[in-house]
């Protein structure tokens, strides 16, 4: 494995962490923003986490395809 593959793997791990924002564990943790007495703060936080998770899915998919293509070129 070369350094480019390592960078792609680290990028995939980071993108996967963004994808995990949609799990119930993280959603419950983010839900504590509802306890702050600011109107719509909880909804904005949930919306931002959904957007970040969607971006993470896209980045993860692109990096996974690049890793597959790189590994197929080496063989």
C-alpha positions as CSV (number, residue, x, y, z in Angstrom):
1,X,0.0,0.0,0.0
2,X,1.3,3.4,-0.9
3,X,0.8,6.7,0.8
4,X,-2.1,7.7,-1.5
5,X,-4.0,4.6,-0.4
6,X,-3.4,5.4,3.2
7,X,-4.8,8.9,2.7
8,X,-7.8,7.5,1.0
9,X,-8.4,5.0,3.8
10,X,-8.2,7.8,6.4
11,X,-10.6,9.8,4.3
12,X,-13.0,6.9,4.2
13,X,-12.8,6.5,8.0
14,X,-13.6,10.1,8.5
15,X,-16.5,10.0,6.0
16,X,-17.8,6.9,7.8
17,X,-17.8,8.8,11.1
18,X,-20.1,11.4,9.4
19,X,-22.4,8.6,8.2
20,X,-22.6,7.4,11.8
21,X,-24.4,10.7,12.8
22,X,-27.6,9.0,11.6
23,X,-27.5,6.2,14.2
24,X,-29.8,6.5,17.2
25,X,-26.9,6.7,19.6
26,X,-25.6,10.0,18.1
27,X,-29.1,11.3,17.4
28,X,-29.9,10.9,21.1
29,X,-26.7,12.7,22.0
30,X,-27.5,15.5,19.6
31,X,-31.1,15.6,21.0
32,X,-29.8,17.2,24.2
33,X,-29.7,20.5,22.2
34,X,-33.5,20.5,22.7
35,X,-33.0,21.2,26.4
36,X,-31.5,24.6,25.7
37,X,-34.3,27.1,25.8
38,X,-33.7,28.5,22.3
39,X,-36.5,28.1,19.7
40,X,-35.6,25.9,16.8
41,X,-32.1,25.2,18.0
42,X,-32.7,21.4,18.3
43,X,-34.3,21.3,14.8
44,X,-31.3,23.2,13.3
45,X,-28.9,20.8,15.0
46,X,-30.7,17.8,13.7
47,X,-30.9,19.3,10.2
48,X,-27.2,20.0,10.2
49,X,-26.4,16.5,11.3
50,X,-28.6,15.1,8.5
51,X,-26.8,17.2,5.9
52,X,-23.4,16.2,7.2
53,X,-24.4,12.6,7.2
54,X,-25.6,12.8,3.6
55,X,-22.3,14.5,2.6
56,X,-20.4,11.7,4.4
57,X,-22.3,9.1,2.4
58,X,-21.3,10.8,-0.8
59,X,-17.7,11.2,0.2
60,X,-17.5,7.6,1.5
61,X,-18.9,6.2,-1.8
62,X,-16.4,8.2,-3.9
63,X,-13.4,7.2,-1.8
64,X,-14.5,3.5,-1.8
65,X,-14.7,3.5,-5.6
66,X,-11.3,5.2,-5.8
67,X,-9.8,2.5,-3.5
68,X,-11.3,-0.3,-5.5
69,X,-10.0,1.2,-8.7
70,X,-6.5,1.7,-7.2
71,X,-6.4,-1.9,-5.9
72,X,-7.5,-3.3,-9.3
73,X,-4.8,-1.3,-11.1
74,X,-2.1,-2.8,-8.9
75,X,-3.0,-6.4,-9.8
